[in-house]
């Protein structure tokens, strides 16, 4: 992780900090893509569709290790399913069974290959039982000095799963922790249980199928603050900030959720929790966002420095609920979150705040062009993205959405965004889905625009 560059005098401090956070966030996310397959894999190609994960974890915070048991319910998508391949990172699987029958398996280069003893017919459902341990190099982060453990990219580093973003499943997660820790996780919180040895089992149930990369949790010796906004329960956690400071840091969360809900045409669903952890660039999960303690201090120093909070909140719609079908369409996640953040800043801080974002995107695109690194927003493969590739997805992609807004005008553009988001809620999409929605709103073909700005490097 690199340090911050020094801002120039013409660049607002808030904009500079946001740019640095987004650049570092993009670099961190490379870890996910290097561990994943890099291309879209529909369930029919995999041969199966995961329906539900049931995971029980016991983290050893001091030892930076984890032990887990897992039940994976899946359905065959082919005539005779004989092999199931999952992503498993550096985890060491010790046993796999189906209805008590041991299954043969092998692990190689982050993949778990399971050979079923009885082929699974099309539409038949089976449940795999797994036992594993590991010392994840990333994905599950430990901060023993804070009695803290939390998840970042990628999920397969702490539970065998399918990393591809088109795979959606429900989740039941339990994490057994020492007494005295507070925890937050994806999904609806279930009652905690105190075990005979004094440890506490925290549990969550995610009832809406979501991509595996937005599963996760955080736990530590936190302080907390709570609030309600328009029926949404908000909860803020930190090991270093007081409840009063947490209220100040996340004071604008409710307004952000209102703004994005209006732009999406979809109300926020469920409760929303935000935690400041030891070290992260920013991590969206289902109903949960993580940011660093250092970023929290930045917001205390400058209450307008809320772009990262807004970015992660925007992902609750664009990224979580409407998800790119494959990483080669990743701009549909990150460019949207970047653009929606700028639109929120425009509404909350004024036109100058929005234009500062636009100018930064434009400058980054000009720099890419100058070095011959401009690229179409849709990639043939996203298996080993460079820093320039990530700049294309984050910054150029947001700039293209700004240009499309100017091309269509406010009413047509935002109607198209709402129709696209509502129509594909709970789905994984490709760029053509977005183009069709915007063309329907415009009442005309947008192929020339998309050909120039989306499907090729603009001249």
Secondary structure, DSSP 8 states (H G I E B T S, - for coil): --------TTS-HHHHHHHHHHHHHHHHHHHHHHHS-SS---HHHHTEEEEEEEEEEEEETTTTEEEEEEEEEEEE-SSEEEEEEEE-TT-EEEEEEETTEE-EEEEETTEEEEEEEEEEETT-EEEEEEEEEE--SSSEEEEGGGTEEEE-S-GGGTS-B---TT-EEEEEEEEEE-TT-EEEESSEEEEEEE-TTS-EEEEEEEEEEEEGGG--EEEES-EEEEEEETTEEEEEEESSS-HHHHHHHTTTHHHHHHHHHHHHTS---S-EEEEEESS-S-EEETTEEEEEHHHHHHHHH-TT--HHHHHHHHTTTBTTTEEESSGGGTHHHHHHHHHHHHHHHHHHH-HHHHHHHHHHHHHHHHHHHHTT----SS-S--SS--HHHHHIIIIIHHHHHHHHHHHH-HHHHHHHHHHHHHHTTTEEE-HHHHHHHHHHHHTS--HHHHHHHTSS---
